[in-house]
Amino acid sequence: MSGEKRILEGVRVLDLSRLAPGPYCSMLLADLGAEVVMIGGGRTGAPIPALRRGKHAIELDLKSAADRALFDRMAATADVVLESFRPGVASRLGVDHARLSRLNPRIISCSLTGYGQDGPLAPRAGHDINYLAIAGALGTFGPPQAPPVPPLNLLADFGGGGLLAAFGVMAALFERERSSRGQHVDAAMVDGVLSMMAMPFADWGTPTLPGRGEGLLAGTMPAYRTYECADGRYVAVGALEPKFFAQLWSGLGLGEPEDAPDHLDPREAESLTRTLEAIFLGRTRDAWAARFEGGDACVTPVLEPGELASNPHIAARHPGFALDRVPGVPRFSRTAAVPGRAPDRGETTTALVRLGLTPAEAKRVSARPGGDGGDLSWPPVTIQERKN
């Protein structure tokens, strides 16, 4: 890593968010060099442990006048405040943008919620699956004649939520260089998913109106799906273009490249799929991966998380990769995104003094124990386990 400053070095972020989307947003900012202070308090829930890296952690009760006064002093010198309260809660706690901007006209406030700050659903609770459903995305996932299947919580919580919120914060920081003024970022996960569905929605606007499990990228076309291998593991095939499918065809020993059938013809899809299924069952996953290594048939092994550290490509780009330490992204030529360790109490105290607290105040709030996880801990535990 060079001696140059990291991209967000000197940017101070106060993170009031919980669970996954907000902490993921602030993790991305911390990886780029921002000084992030997670602020817990009461039964408001705790962020996922994997998303806490590189952040200071303190405990404030925003319903307490004394602790709110401490927050105000930090906000007066902060650059960003991130929160994930339901609409109206930030105002009741006195941490809404209208009030904070009076303390600090340059401050950027980001409200990361499921449904946004307005609209009929704004006050409702929800999770990733609900936001996918309302955004018209959930109904597109899964095989035909079966219930929709959510892709974990990747699309709304992380893609349309935390990632786009970080993008919004970065854009607001950039604009502030011109105007010298902060602004409020209303980052709704439903909105983020709507944006990410731009290409699939275009397909739905055609006269063919594909349904769930239909269409080129739904995972049911013979050239774009997974296939089981002899050892029960899978390969992923993405040979959409004719030149790639021709390499797949010859690599499977089915004939010369020029003899490959029209893999995009829906009338041939069923018989072609059966042919490919039978062929792939003839070798193990790794044997097929080796067979197509170095070519452009777009065949890759479906890796389990535990295999990533030993995968040659992952190991080459991210030496020392571990499941509890995903890499900082993206890669920059001069100013690296570096996952940080959790600061110790002394470092947190020093950071809080820079934010306007006295050493005694900083030591007091940084020494408080963390919250109890609120209504949802991670990994989730049963009600009986909570009682025990």
N, C-alpha and C positions, 0 to 999 in steps of 0.2 A: 504494500500500500504506500502511496506517495505521501509526502509531508503536507500536501495541500489540504485546505479546509474541506470538510464534508459539506454537502450541498445545503443542508439545513442547520449547520452549526451556528449557534447563537439564537435560534428560534426557540421560544419557550412555549410549551403546550401544557395546559391544565386539563386533565382528562377525567371527567365525571361519569363516563360511560361504564357499562357493565356487560357481562356475558361475552359474545363473540364479535359482532360487527364493529363496535366502537373501539375496543381494545386492539382489533386487527388494524384498524385505521391508524391508531397512534403507534402501533408497533412499526408500521411502514415508515411513519415519520421519524421515529426513534432510530431506525436502521440508517436513515439518511442524515443523522446527526442532530436531530432536534432533541432538546432537553425536555423530557416528558415527565410530568408529575401526576401519578394516579392518585385520585382523591376518593377514599372510601368513607363510609359513615353509616352507622346503624345497620338496618337490615335491607340495604339497597342491593345486595348481591356482590359477588366478587368476579373479576374477570377470569377467563380461562387461564390456568397457569402457563400454558405454552405461549400465551400472547403477552406475558408480563416482561419480557426481556428488555433490558436497556432502560427501564423506567424506575424512577423514584416512586416510593409508595408512602402515603401519609393517610391519616384518619382525621376527618373534620365532620362535625355535625352541622350541616347548613341551616338547621332549624334553630341553632344556638346563635344568639346575637354576637357573642364573643368570637365564635369560630367563623361566622359569616364575615366579621370584620377582618379576620386574618385572610380569608379568601379574597376579599376586596383589595387588600394590599398587594396580594400576589397578582391579581388580575390587572392591576394598574400598570404592571411592568411586563405582563405576559403578551404573547403574540396571538395565541389561539386558545379558545376554550371549546372543548368537545363534550357534548352531552347526548344522552339517549333517553331522556325522560319523555313521557307522553306529553303532547301539547298542553301547555298551561302550567305544568309542574315547575319548569324553570322559572317562570314569572313569579309563582308563589314562593319559591325559594330565594328569589332575588338574584338569579344568575342568568336572566334572559338578556338577549342582545341589546334591547333598548336601554336597560339599566347599565350594563357593562360598558356600552359605548360612551356613556356619560363619564364613566371613570377613566376610560382609555379610548379615545376616538380611533385609534389604529387597530383595535382588537378585532379579530376574526372569530366569530362564533359559529360553530357547526352543530346543527341539530340532526342527529342520525336516528331516524325512526322508520317503522315499517310502512306506514301509510302517509307520512308527511304531516305538515303543520296545519293543513286545512282539508276539507272534504268530509263526506259523511262518515268515513271509516277512521278518520284521524285519531279519535280518542280510544279506539279499540285495541285490545291486546292481540298479539299474533306472533307467529314464528315463520321461519323460512318457507315452510310448506304453504302457509296461508298467503304469503306475498306472491309466491309463484302462481297460486291458484287465481288470485285477483288480477294478476298481470297477463293471464292467458298463456302462461308458459307450462304449467304443470300438466295440463291436458294433452300436451304434445309428447310427453316422456312415457316410454314403456311400450310393450308390444301391443298389437291390435287384439281386441277381444279380451282385454285384461285391464285392471284398474291402473290409473296413472301411477308412476313410480318416481318420487323425487330424487334428484341426484345429490344425495346427502344434503348438506346445507350450504353447498358451494356457491350456488347461483345468486340467491338473494342476500344471505348474510355476508358473504365474502365478496363476490363479484359485483353485484348491484348495490351492496351496502358499504362495507369497509373500504374496498378499493376505490369506488367512485367518490366516497366521502373524502378520502385522501387526495384524490384528483381535484376535487372542489376546493379543498383547503390550499393546495399548491397553487391553483389558479388564482385564488383570492390573494395569496401572498404575492404573487407576481403582479397582479393589478395594483396592489397597494404601493408598489414601487413607483407607479405613475401618479396615483392620486393622493398618496399619504393617508388614506382613509381605510378603515376596516369595513367589513360587511358581514351579513348573516348568510350562512349556507344552509339551505333546507335540503338535506339529503334523505330522500325517501327510498326505501328498498324496492317498493313497487315501481317507482319511476326508473330506478336503475335497471330492473329487469325489463321493463318496457323498452328501454334504449338498447339493451343487449339482444332483444328479440327482433331488431330491425330486419335482419336477413330472413329469418323464418317467417315473419309476418308477410314479407313480400311473396313467399310461396303460397301462403294462405289466400292471397289476393288474386291468384290465378284462377281460371275457370275450373281447373281440376280439383281445387279445394282438398288437398290431402288431409287425411285424418291421422289419428295417433298410430304410430308404427308405419306410416306411409311416407313416401318422399325419399329423396336421394340420401339424406343424412340422418335418417331415423334409426339406423342400425339394423334394418331388415333387408336391405338390398344385398345381393351376393358379393358385391365388390366393396361393401362398406359395412362390416359387421365383425363379430368375433366368432372364432371357430374352436371347438374343443379338440384337444390333441390326445394322443394315446395314453398319456399319463394323467388325464383329467384336468390338466391346465389348459390355458387358452392362448391363442395368438389373435392380434388385432390386424385386420386387413383394411387398408384404405386406398385400394387401387382404383380410384375413380376414373382418371384419365385413360384413354385407350392405350397409350404407350406404356403406362404402368401396369395395366391389366394384362397386356401382352407378355410382359416379363413374368407376372404371376403365373400365367397360363403355362409358359414354357418351364418355369422353375418348378412347377408341380408335376412336370413330366406328362402333361396332357396334350402336347403337340408343339408345333412351331409357333413363334410369336405371331406370324402373319395369319395363322389359322384360328386365333382366339375369337370366340363368338362375341356378339354384341351384348356386353354385360349390363347395359342400361335398358335393354328391352324388357319391360315388365312381363311380357308374355313368356319370356324364357327364364324369369327369375326363379321360379320354384324348382325347375329341373336343374338349373345351374347351381343353385344352392345345395341341392342334394348331392351333386357331383363333388362339389368342394368339401362338403361335410365329410364325405366318405374318404376323400384323399387325406385331409388333415388328421383324421383319426389313425392314420397309418404310421405316424411318427410322434415323438414327444415334442413338447413345446420348444425346448432348447435345441433339438435337432432341426426343427423348422427355422428357428431364428438363425442358426448357423448356416443353413442352406441359403437363406436370402441375405446374409450379411454382405455388405458391399454393393448391393444392387439397389434398384429403384422400383421394387415391386410393392413397396409400402407395407411390409409385413414386420410387425414387432411383437415381442413377447408381452403378455399381460402380466406385469410384475406385481408381486405382493409387496406391501410396505417394507417388510423385513428384508427384502432383496435389494433395496435401492442402494444401500451403502456399498455393495459389492458390484453393482452394475458398472461396466467400464465407462459409459458415457457420464453417468451421474458422478462417479468418482473422479473423472477427469475435470469436470467443470466445478465440482464442489468437494474438494478433498476434505475428509473428516466429516462428511455428511452424517447426520444423526436425526432420527425421527423427532427428537425433542429440541432440535435446533435447525429448522429449515433455513435455507440461505436467504441473505438479503438480496432483494431484486429491485430494479434491473441492474445489470452490470454497466458501470461507467468506466471510461478510459482513464480518467484522472481522479475522480472523487468517488470512492467506493461506498456502496451500501453495506455496512458492517453490523451484523447482529451483536448487540452489546450484552454484557453480563448484567445481572441485577446489581445496582449500586449498593454499597454498604451504608449503614446508618450515618456514618460520618460524612460520606459523600452527599447523602440526601440532605443532611443539615446544612452543608455548605451551599447546595443548590437553592435551598429555601431562603437562605440569607440573601442570595443574589436576587431572589424574587421579592424581597422587602420585609421578611420576618427578622426578628431579633434572634440571636443564637439560642436564647432560652426558649423562645416560642418554637423555633424550628426543631429543637431537640424534643420538646414535649409532643408535638404532633407526629413526628417521624418515629417516636418510640411507642406510640399506641399500637396495640395489637390489631391485626387485620380484621375485617368484617367476617361474619359467620357464613357468608355465601348466600344469604337471602333465601329466596324461595327456590332457587335452583343451584345446586353445587355441580362441580364437574370433576370427574365423571359423575353422572346422576346417581343418587342413592335412593333406596326405597323409603317409604314412610316409616317402616319398622326399623330400618337402620338408623334413621334420624332419631327415633325414640331411644335407641340403645346408646 
